[in-house]
Amino acid sequence: MLRQWEERRPGLDVSSSEVLARLLRAARLAEELFEERLRRQPGRTITNVGDFDLLQTLRRAAPGNALTPGQLMRHLVVSSAGLSGRLNRLERDGWIVRTASPDDRRRSLVSLTVQGREEFDRRLEGHLAVERELLSVLDARERDIVVGALRKLLLLLEASE
């Protein structure tokens, strides 16, 4: 890409694209890898990384605590329509249950089913092993540098929302 731009528009500063194109491509390829591994797991289906993120958000909630759809939207940075589709799919597949809030019957609460929590816990270590395998090409110092740089970038992006 850089060489092509240099041929077409000599002197054009595309150094930002060099970083962002690699960042976006790495994210896309990592997501494809995670989804491929998720689909190969026996048991209940986890369709995609978004569903996995929702399940792990619920699992990290304090034991016995449920989250509202609004809380999930904020944690996952997903639209109402996107969340609704995920919740419908995960409820149909037995991962989650939605109940009316005891404080306000108009509000629903989302929590993992007992079986969903047990199965998620069985899969979590395998998922983390895939993450560690993926990042094994970076030493600890390089990982710290990447984390720091991405933190700065995310702070800028999140401030502009």
ABEGO torsion letter per residue (X at the ends): XAAAAAAABBGBBAAAAAAAAAAAAAAAAAAAAAAAAAAABBEBBBABAAAAAAAAAAAABBBGBBBBAAAAAAAAGBBAAAAAAAAAAAAAAGABBBBBBAABAABBBBBBBAAAAAAAAAAAAAAAAAAAAAAAABBAAAAAAAAAAAAAAAAAAAAAX
